[in-house]
Amino acid sequence: MQKLNFPDYTFRFKNSENKIAVFDELRKKFVVLTPEEWVRQNTVQFLLHEKNFPKSLLNVEKQLKIHDLVKRYDILAYNPDGSIHLVVECKAASVPITQDTFDQIARYNLTLKATFLMVTNGLQHFYCQLDYEQEKYHFLPHLPDWN
């Protein structure tokens, strides 16, 4: 897999039916290693090891209903009270981050109401903090550590 703009992490791989799979420690199972999954797995490790997010408060690839549409978010980090701290949208490294990517995560966040947003293709990372009172988001140079 392509080298991404993350520290090097150790992953478990296996070959199953001529497909490479990577072990997802949050879902506790092997998942097919697609380019987007590679970014997702590196992002999870980044949140765990660099930003000190508790594993128990992270969630990966679950369904989300927005109006009558069913979508899937990539990564969520919860606060201990159950509110949402962070929503992450992952794209494959070959997919450029565009306004459409920000529009996608903004649509998800209409329902989720997270404090922070992260958009990454593994090469570029963008972080935003939401200000709901002023209806703005502020781009940040880095994602704050879990406190």
C-alpha positions in Angstrom: 0.0 0.0 0.0 1.0 3.6 -0.6 3.0 5.5 2.1 0.7 8.0 3.7 1.3 11.2 5.6 1.0 9.5 9.0 3.6 7.9 11.2 4.4 4.3 10.5 2.1 1.9 12.3 2.1 -1.9 12.6 -0.9 -3.7 11.0 -1.9 -7.3 10.8 -2.7 -8.6 7.3 -4.0 -11.8 5.8 -4.7 -13.1 2.3 -8.2 -14.4 2.0 -9.7 -15.5 -1.4 -6.9 -13.7 -3.2 -7.7 -10.5 -1.4 -5.5 -8.8 1.2 -7.3 -8.0 4.4 -6.2 -5.8 7.3 -7.3 -6.4 10.9 -9.5 -3.5 12.2 -8.9 -3.4 16.0 -12.1 -1.4 16.5 -14.4 -3.7 14.6 -12.3 -6.7 15.8 -12.2 -8.4 12.4 -10.3 -8.5 9.2 -11.7 -6.2 6.4 -10.7 -6.1 2.7 -7.8 -3.7 2.3 -9.0 -1.1 -0.3 -7.2 2.2 -0.7 -9.8 4.0 1.3 -9.6 1.3 4.1 -5.8 1.9 4.2 -6.5 5.6 4.9 -9.2 4.7 7.5 -6.9 2.3 9.3 -4.0 4.8 9.4 -6.4 7.5 10.7 -7.7 5.2 13.5 -4.0 4.6 14.5 -3.3 8.3 14.4 -6.3 9.1 16.6 -5.3 6.3 19.1 -1.5 6.8 19.2 -0.8 10.5 18.3 -4.0 12.1 19.7 -4.6 9.8 22.6 -8.3 9.1 21.8 -9.7 6.3 23.9 -10.4 3.2 21.8 -13.7 2.7 23.6 -15.0 6.1 22.3 -14.1 5.4 18.6 -16.6 3.9 16.1 -15.9 3.0 12.5 -18.2 2.6 9.4 -21.7 2.7 10.8 -24.9 3.7 9.1 -26.3 7.1 9.4 -29.8 8.3 8.3 -30.0 11.8 6.8 -33.5 12.6 5.9 -34.6 9.5 3.9 -31.0 8.6 2.8 -28.9 6.0 4.5 -25.2 6.9 4.5 -22.1 5.5 6.2 -19.6 7.6 8.2 -16.0 6.6 8.3 -14.9 7.3 11.9 -16.7 8.9 14.9 -15.2 9.8 18.2 -17.7 10.2 21.1 -17.5 12.3 24.2 -18.0 10.4 27.5 -21.5 11.9 27.7 -22.5 10.3 24.3 -22.3 13.5 22.2 -20.1 13.5 19.2 -16.6 14.9 19.5 -15.2 14.2 16.0 -16.4 13.1 12.6 -13.8 11.9 10.1 -14.3 11.5 6.4 -11.6 9.3 4.7 -10.9 9.2 1.0 -8.4 7.1 -0.9 -5.1 8.7 -1.5 -5.9 9.0 -5.2 -9.0 11.1 -4.5 -8.4 14.8 -4.1 -10.0 16.6 -1.3 -12.5 19.0 -2.8 -15.4 21.2 -1.8 -17.6 18.2 -2.5 -15.8 16.3 0.3 -16.4 19.1 2.7 -20.1 19.3 1.6 -20.4 15.5 2.3 -19.1 15.8 5.8 -21.1 18.9 6.5 -24.3 17.0 5.4 -23.4 14.2 7.8 -22.8 16.7 10.6 -26.2 18.3 10.2 -27.4 15.1 12.0 -24.3 14.3 14.1 -23.5 17.8 15.5 -19.8 17.1 16.2 -17.4 19.6 17.7 -14.6 18.8 15.3 -14.4 17.6 11.7 -11.5 15.9 9.9 -11.2 15.2 6.2 -8.3 13.2 4.9 -7.1 11.3 1.9 -4.0 10.1 3.9 -1.8 12.7 2.2 -3.7 15.8 3.1 -5.5 16.3 6.4 -7.9 19.1 7.1 -9.4 19.9 10.6 -12.2 22.2 11.5 -13.9 23.2 14.8 -17.6 24.0 14.6 -19.0 27.2 16.1 -22.7 26.5 16.3 -23.6 29.9 17.8 -22.1 31.8 14.9 -22.9 29.1 12.4 -19.2 28.9 11.2 -16.4 26.5 11.2 -12.8 27.4 11.8 -10.0 25.6 10.1 -7.3 24.4 12.5 -3.6 23.7 11.8 -3.9 20.4 13.7 -6.4 18.3 15.5 -6.3 18.9 19.3 -5.3 16.0 21.5 -7.9 14.1 23.4 -8.2 15.7 26.8 
